């Protein structure tokens, strides 16, 4: 079966895809990219120092001069602080700790069983909505949705007589296009907030960004994006695909076994107990996880320790499920689940090592601060602020996402420039981060450089033998346009109403 791309100009789209594919293939591996950029920063610091480039700090009035890393002092600092840069990089510890707990939940089978229950329990009329929503919620458990829910969406649609690619597209749209919406915090939240905090310290050394800083906007986005994804699936994507006439036969989706049901009951009970204990530490005025000085929640140990909460909740509920479902028979299997989760981070740790050096060098040299001040001056001189500025930034992030698939890799490059620049224009790092997340999510599903894009093509080829990049992009492009427009409108509404985007996180400083 050959899919016809029914947009106005298939030829123009194919040319665009060729450019994206060639441009992405030219780029080196993200780890190599960060290493190259770190070297560039070292060289540029020497040139900037030699040229005596400077800027005036708008807050203190002090003259900001570049610090050369080509000097003896600079080279000594590079040599002695390389390990500290790596181990002290904020996102590293948060991701490792959160993933330890999620590894137990995944290894015990809890996440897979919960997703199957959610999809199988949905009424036929809500099947598409449920799959999109399940994809969005699966982001809490890192990237399990790609390998579990996307193929499951195709299997379910085929089983009920609908086109399997429509089910696959709906799941993929939720998992990847809806990456920045959720009702729960996941590993990406502390990861991005850690990078944002590092970048914010270029302007304010004491600035802190908590992992829940985008929660209000994320939670509000969840059902809106799920509804939009459902509409696009049923009104645009599925009619275009027509009736499935491929060779793949429908498979029965196995209902939950007796052990799995018992495991979910154990997990539910453990979740209730854990939630009750957590509320006991936060709700009372003298709760132990409130701010000891003020009694408030904004800067409390609860919010500062949200990564600990992710770890503990995932660990406790995962172990409870494993005991009930008999998938965990001892402490060794729990440790193995954690180890398996850690084994998937080898490449990430390599990436973090080079990213940490780049971010540190960029901060030491004052280049980020100088660029931010001069960039902010230019934007002020042309009066390019407010909503047009934010929407332009979203589009820039969406475009860059076509060439660099990793959300953290892009943000590690962009944050040291845009967060200080936007802070000088009066916008909080938390607000800049949420605008970035919109752009980053919406083009994931059409980005050939996205880590799991090749896997998605393989899933599609199971049902359409001659499918390729163009097939996937043509199918997913309506979601990209719809999500980008919907999310941008939602953010504009947020700006006009001056709503907080998370606990203690406003748009303006």
SULVENHU-V432254 format. One record per pair of residues at least 12 apart in sequence whose C-alpha atoms are under 6 Angstrom apart, sorted by sequence separation. I is the first residue (numbers start at 1). J is the second residue. D is the distance in Angstrom with one decimal. If there is no record, write none. Layout:
BEGIN
I|J|D + I|J|D
END
This chain:
BEGIN
197|209|5.2 + 289|301|5.2 + 154|167|4.6 + 289|302|5.2 + 153|167|4.6 + 154|168|4.5 + 153|168|4.9 + 193|209|5.7 + 49|66|5.3 + 150|168|5.2 + 153|171|5.7 + 193|211|5.4 + 49|68|5.8 + 150|171|5.0 + 190|211|4.5 + 46|68|4.6 + 150|172|5.6 + 189|211|5.2 + 45|68|4.7 + 46|70|5.6 + 42|69|5.4 + 446|473|4.9 + 145|175|5.8 + 135|171|5.4 + 182|218|5.5 + 183|219|4.9 + 181|218|4.4 + 182|219|5.4 + 443|480|5.8 + 132|170|5.4 + 136|174|4.6 + 442|480|5.1 + 132|171|5.2 + 135|174|4.3 + 136|175|5.1 + 397|436|5.9 + 401|440|5.8 + 131|171|5.6 + 135|175|4.1 + 181|221|5.5 + 182|222|5.3 + 181|222|4.9 + 394|435|5.8 + 398|439|4.0 + 442|483|6.0 + 132|174|4.6 + 136|178|5.5 + 394|436|5.9 + 397|439|4.9 + 398|440|5.3 + 442|484|5.7 + 397|440|5.8 + 405|449|5.4 + 137|182|5.6 + 142|187|5.9 + 376|421|5.5 + 394|439|4.7 + 398|443|5.7 + 402|447|4.6 + 405|450|4.1 + 140|186|4.0 + 271|317|5.9 + 403|449|5.9 + 270|317|5.6 + 372|420|5.6 + 368|417|5.7 + 372|421|4.1 + 267|317|4.9 + 267|320|5.0 + 266|320|5.4 + 267|321|4.7 + 266|321|5.6 + 264|321|5.8 + 263|321|4.2 + 266|324|5.7 + 263|324|3.9 + 262|324|5.4 + 263|325|4.2 + 262|325|6.0 + 260|325|5.0 + 259|325|4.4 + 166|238|5.4 + 431|507|5.2 + 428|507|5.6 + 427|507|5.8 + 428|508|5.4 + 163|244|5.1 + 427|508|4.5 + 428|509|5.3 + 426|508|5.6 + 427|509|5.7 + 426|509|5.5 + 159|250|4.9 + 95|187|5.8 + 158|250|5.4 + 133|226|5.3 + 132|226|5.6 + 91|191|4.6 + 129|230|5.2 + 128|230|5.8 + 91|194|4.8 + 90|194|4.9 + 298|504|5.7 + 98|307|5.8 + 105|314|5.7 + 101|311|4.3 + 104|315|5.7 + 98|310|5.9 + 102|314|5.3 + 98|311|4.8 + 101|314|4.9 + 105|318|3.9 + 101|315|4.5 + 104|318|5.5 + 108|322|4.9 + 199|415|5.8 + 199|416|4.6 + 108|327|5.7 + 107|337|5.0 + 104|337|5.3 + 103|337|5.6 + 104|338|5.8 + 103|338|5.0 + 100|338|5.1 + 103|341|4.9 + 180|437|5.9 + 179|441|5.4 + 177|441|5.0 + 177|442|4.9 + 86|353|5.4 + 89|356|5.9 + 177|444|5.9 + 176|444|5.9 + 177|445|5.8 + 86|356|5.5 + 85|356|5.7 + 217|501|5.1 + 216|501|5.1 + 216|502|4.7 + 214|501|5.2 + 215|502|4.8 + 214|502|4.6 + 213|502|4.4 + 213|503|5.9 + 213|505|5.7 + 67|365|4.4 + 66|365|5.4 + 66|366|5.2 + 55|370|5.7 + 35|354|5.5 + 31|351|4.7 + 34|354|5.5 + 38|358|4.4 + 34|355|5.5 + 24|403|4.8
END
